[in-house]
């Protein structure tokens, strides 16, 4: 009986230890949040790059959003104790423990179609959103080169199935001047709305101690955009031409237009171009055409890729050491949030079983 009592005490200790185990939920939060965030970010980059490449081949882009992620885990534990007391030392004791762990994450996907597709991807970006990006510190020349089709009649380069038309030289000069003014900080650009919150305006504020070079850049910019040299406030409007010399008329691109412009800069095999499988790109454009992203292609999977996708038996990728292309690609992904209509969409109903 002494031996049996000792084993029973051990069994009770084991039972109490199992009962005192902590919940598995809190310990999973940090890891789950990081892992799911990394997985969604990587898939978002790959989906975006794939759609850019597909546009070069005139293949319609398809977007699928991650709607919900529900991580459901179940941990069950059981302990069994049994014994048989006989005569003398003919005593038996059985001790058993069992546990099961189940991980069943539920991920829902929402294809981007219909009205949401049109509003999110085919509607031009709001001009004030573009200038808010400049105000927040993004390089003005890079932002405007990628998101704007024209400013006060000065045209950016345009991409069609026939090829790429170069930008107006004065457009590039205006972008360079805006960037110089932005870096110098002599003339600050800020966007605000009027009292009725209808018409946003750009205010050009001249500091008393503005440098002579920055002042000259500001005057040249006003001449190029045909703006009043003495005005301190200009209205920002969406349109091809300004109504007067106190307006800045901007035609912005949609997300699809921006992606099409970037698709023209994708490297494709010469055979695909010769067989007319891919649309003409920057390789056949005039020398004045601007490249703001470099998307390589190769037969083998790249070793130093920021993002890479496989399509038509070929790998397409952005070099992780190409900071300019990485910045442009990341900026375009941020523009998806600017193009969001803000409309609430009904999410699918997810039923989580109770255990």
Secondary structure, 3 states (H helix, E strand, C coil): CHHHHHHHHHHHHHHHHHHCCCCCHHHHHHHHHHHHHHHHHHHHHHHHHHHHHHHHCCCCCCCEEEEEEECCEEEEEEEEEEEECCCCCCCEEEEEEEEEEEECCEEEEEECCHHHHHHHHHCCCCHHHHHHHHHCCCCHHHHHHHHEEEECCEECCEEECCEEECCCHHHHHHHHHHHHHHHHCCEEEEEEECCCCCCEEEEEEECCCCCHHHHHHHHHHHHHCCCCCCCCEEEEEECCCCCCCCEEEEEECCHHHHHHHHHCCECCCHHHHHCCCCCCCHHHCCCCCCCCCCEEEECCCCCCEEEEEEECCEEEEEECCCHHHHHHHHHHHHHHHHCCCCCCCCCCCCCCCCC
